[in-house]
Amino acid sequence: MSQPSIPNITPLISISKDQTISLLLSSIAMDELALSHLINAEAEEMQAFVHHVGRKHHVHCREFIQFNDSVSQFMEGITMKQWIALKRLDRLIALTEDCSPYNNEPPIDKGDFIDEEFDDDCL
């Protein structure tokens, strides 16, 4: 058996940091669009199931449980995908903050916004 021949590929892609951020934002937006289409398709499937159940005179509890399990698994997958998208967006925001002209300013002390004395009338 011969060894595979892998060509030496060294792509030279040069894009700026702003272009990279823009491409990453576009990628997140496209993922969100795809998820919206999947959610819409699942909603249509749910409507079809309800219509199907409405036309039948006798529906087994097992059908409801199977359909509910299917929807639950779908929603769990969507939730995980959304969590990953949120993490990508958080990292992208952190990347843009690293480039921010305000980067050299000291962080805001959140304690400055909290009054240490409370009025009894406010509680």
C-alpha positions as CSV (number, residue, x, y, z in Angstrom):
1,M,0.0,0.0,0.0
2,S,1.4,3.4,-0.9
3,Q,1.4,6.4,1.3
4,P,-1.0,9.2,0.3
5,S,0.6,12.2,-1.4
6,I,-0.4,15.4,0.4
7,P,0.4,18.6,-1.4
8,N,2.1,21.4,0.4
9,I,-0.6,24.0,0.6
10,T,0.3,27.3,2.1
11,P,-2.5,29.8,1.4
12,L,-1.6,33.4,1.8
13,I,-4.7,35.2,2.9
14,S,-4.3,38.6,4.3
15,I,-7.3,40.4,5.7
16,S,-7.4,43.1,8.3
17,K,-8.7,42.6,11.9
18,D,-11.8,44.7,11.0
19,Q,-12.5,42.5,8.0
20,T,-12.0,39.4,10.2
21,I,-14.5,40.8,12.8
22,S,-16.9,41.6,10.0
23,L,-16.7,38.0,8.6
24,L,-17.1,36.5,12.0
25,L,-20.2,38.6,12.7
26,S,-21.6,37.6,9.3
27,S,-21.0,34.0,10.2
28,I,-22.9,34.3,13.4
29,A,-25.8,36.1,11.6
30,M,-25.9,33.3,9.0
31,D,-26.1,30.7,11.8
32,E,-28.9,32.6,13.4
33,L,-30.8,32.8,10.1
34,A,-30.3,29.0,9.6
35,L,-31.6,28.4,13.1
36,S,-34.7,30.6,12.5
37,H,-35.5,28.4,9.4
38,L,-35.1,25.2,11.5
39,I,-37.4,26.6,14.2
40,N,-40.0,27.6,11.7
41,A,-39.9,24.2,10.1
42,E,-40.4,22.6,13.6
43,A,-43.3,24.9,14.3
44,E,-44.9,23.9,11.0
45,E,-44.4,20.2,12.0
46,M,-46.1,20.9,15.3
47,Q,-49.0,22.5,13.5
48,A,-49.3,19.5,11.2
49,F,-49.3,17.2,14.3
50,V,-52.0,19.2,16.0
51,H,-54.1,19.2,12.8
52,H,-53.5,15.4,12.4
53,V,-54.6,14.8,16.1
54,G,-57.6,17.0,15.6
55,R,-58.8,14.9,12.7
56,K,-58.4,11.6,14.5
57,H,-61.1,10.4,16.9
58,H,-58.8,8.2,19.0
59,V,-55.2,9.2,19.7
60,H,-52.9,7.1,21.8
61,C,-51.0,8.8,24.6
62,R,-47.9,7.2,23.2
63,E,-48.1,9.4,20.1
64,F,-48.1,12.6,22.2
65,I,-45.2,11.3,24.3
66,Q,-43.2,10.5,21.2
67,F,-43.9,13.8,19.6
68,N,-43.1,15.7,22.8
69,D,-39.8,13.8,23.1
70,S,-38.9,14.7,19.5
71,V,-39.7,18.4,20.1
72,S,-37.7,18.3,23.4
73,Q,-34.6,16.9,21.6
74,F,-34.9,19.5,18.9
75,M,-35.2,22.3,21.4
76,E,-32.2,21.0,23.4
77,G,-30.1,21.0,20.2
78,I,-31.3,24.6,19.4
79,T,-30.5,25.7,22.9
80,M,-27.0,24.3,22.7
81,K,-26.4,25.9,19.3
82,Q,-27.6,29.2,20.7
83,W,-25.3,28.9,23.7
84,I,-22.3,28.3,21.3
85,A,-23.3,31.3,19.2
86,L,-23.5,33.4,22.3
87,K,-20.0,32.3,23.4
88,R,-18.7,33.1,19.9
89,L,-20.3,36.5,20.1
90,D,-18.8,37.1,23.6
91,R,-15.4,36.3,22.3
92,L,-15.9,38.5,19.3
93,I,-16.9,41.4,21.6
94,A,-13.8,40.8,23.7
95,L,-11.7,40.9,20.6
96,T,-13.2,44.2,19.6
97,E,-12.7,45.6,23.1
98,D,-9.0,44.7,22.8
99,C,-8.8,47.0,19.8
100,S,-10.9,49.7,21.4
101,P,-9.4,53.2,21.9
102,Y,-10.9,53.0,25.4
103,N,-8.7,50.0,26.2
104,N,-6.2,52.0,28.2
105,E,-8.7,53.6,30.5
106,P,-9.0,52.0,34.0
107,P,-12.0,49.7,34.5
108,I,-15.1,51.1,36.1
109,D,-15.6,50.2,39.7
110,K,-19.1,48.8,39.9
111,G,-19.2,49.8,43.6
112,D,-19.3,53.4,42.5
113,F,-22.9,52.8,41.4
114,I,-24.1,51.2,44.6
115,D,-25.1,53.5,47.5
116,E,-23.9,52.1,50.7
117,E,-26.6,53.8,52.7
118,F,-30.2,52.8,52.1
119,D,-33.3,54.7,53.1
120,D,-35.9,52.6,54.9
121,D,-38.5,54.2,52.6
122,C,-36.9,52.7,49.5
123,L,-37.0,49.1,50.8
